[in-house]
Amino acid sequence: MRSAFVSALLEVVGKTLLIQGTRINSLSATSARTIFFERRELNHILSIYGRMVSAGEWRDYAMDALPDRALFSVYRRCSEAPLFQIEKRPENARRQGAYSVRATDGRILRRGHDLARVLAVLEPKRMQLVRD
């Protein structure tokens, strides 16, 4: 049994859902596809994440599956804005590449078709001894 408030808020008319005066096609609302990372993509992202956590650089993460993109956000502390966002946008796959890494201020650090090359921007630079 619905309450009077919910009945007033939602009204189903045929195949159209009316929410506070906004019409939404109920078929497209329920069958909307969400974008998410595939298993191999998540394995690669989580391997970098694990290395950075063990180094003490990162502490928390969040994953978002949205209708137009998938996000993997990395946090230094859980109460902050994300330090980096790894984004997958399939609609950009033919143009600039489906993957990108964004900094806290919104700048795109790297964008491309290959996830491994895009994530290379997150790898810490290791100093090596060239000659004694």
N, C-alpha and C positions, 0 to 999 in steps of 0.2 A: 504494500500500500504506500503510495507516494504522499508526501506532505503537500500542503497547499502551496508552500513556497516553491518546491521543486516542480510542481505542476504548472505554476505560473511562469517559472524560468524556462522550462523545456516544453516545447509543443511539437509533436511529430505530425506532419501533414504529408501523407503519401510517402515519398522517398526523400523529402526535404526536412531537415532539422532546423528549427527556428530557435536560436539562442539569443535572448535579449535583442530581438530585432535583426539579427544577422542570419542570413540563410546559408546553410552549408549542406551540400549534397551528402546524404548519409552514406551512400555507397563509396564515394571517393574518400570520405573521412575515415571509414573503417578499413579500406583497402589501401590506404596511403603507405607507400613503401618507405622504410627508414634505411639510411645508409649506415653501415658499420664496417669495422675492419675485419678482414679475413684472418684465419688462424696464422698463416705465415707472416702476415703483417704485424699481428699482435705479438708473435714470438720475437720478432726483430725489435719492436718497440720496447717490450718488457725486458729483453736482454740488456739493452742500453740503460733502461731504468734501474735494473738490478745493480749494474756496475756503478751508477751514480749514487745510488742509495748506500752501497757499501763504502764508497768514498766519502760519504757524509754530505754530499752536495744537495741531494733531493730527499724529501721525506714523505710526500703524499702525491696522489694522482687522482684524477677523475676522468671518467669516460662518458661521452654524450653521443647518443645516436639520434640525429635529427633528420628531417625529411630531405634536406639538401646536402648535408655533410656529416661526417663523423669526426669527433674531437677527442684527443687524448691530452689532457691538461696536466702539467707537472708543477708541483708546488714545493717551495722551500720549507714553508710552514703552512699548516692547514688553514690558518686564519688570513692568509694573504691572497692577493690576486695571483693568477697563475704565472709562473716564471717563463714557461714556454707552452705553446699549444701546437700539437701535431695535428694537422687537418687533412682530411681526405675529401675531395670534392670531385666525384666522377664526371660532372658536367664540364670540368676544365681539363679532362684527360687528353683531348685532342689538341688543345691550344698550349697552355703553359705547363701542363702536367697536373695529375690528380692530387699530388702530395705537396704540402708546404709546412714550414715551421715558422711560427710567429713568436715574436718577443713580447714582453709585458706591455710595451707601449704600442703594439699593433703592427710594428714593422715586420715585413716578410723577410726572414733571414735567408731562406733558400726555398726554391720551388722547383719541382721537376717530375719526371715520369717514373724514376726509379727511387723507391723508398730508401734503400740503403745509402744512396748518394745524398739524398735530402737529409737524412739523419746524421750524416757525417759532420754536419755543422755543430752538433751537440757533443761530439766526442772531444774530450779534453786534449789539448796539444801536449804531446809527450816530448820532453827534451831528451835527446840522445847524444852521447859522447861520440864525436866524429873522429877525433884523433887525440892521442895522449900528448 
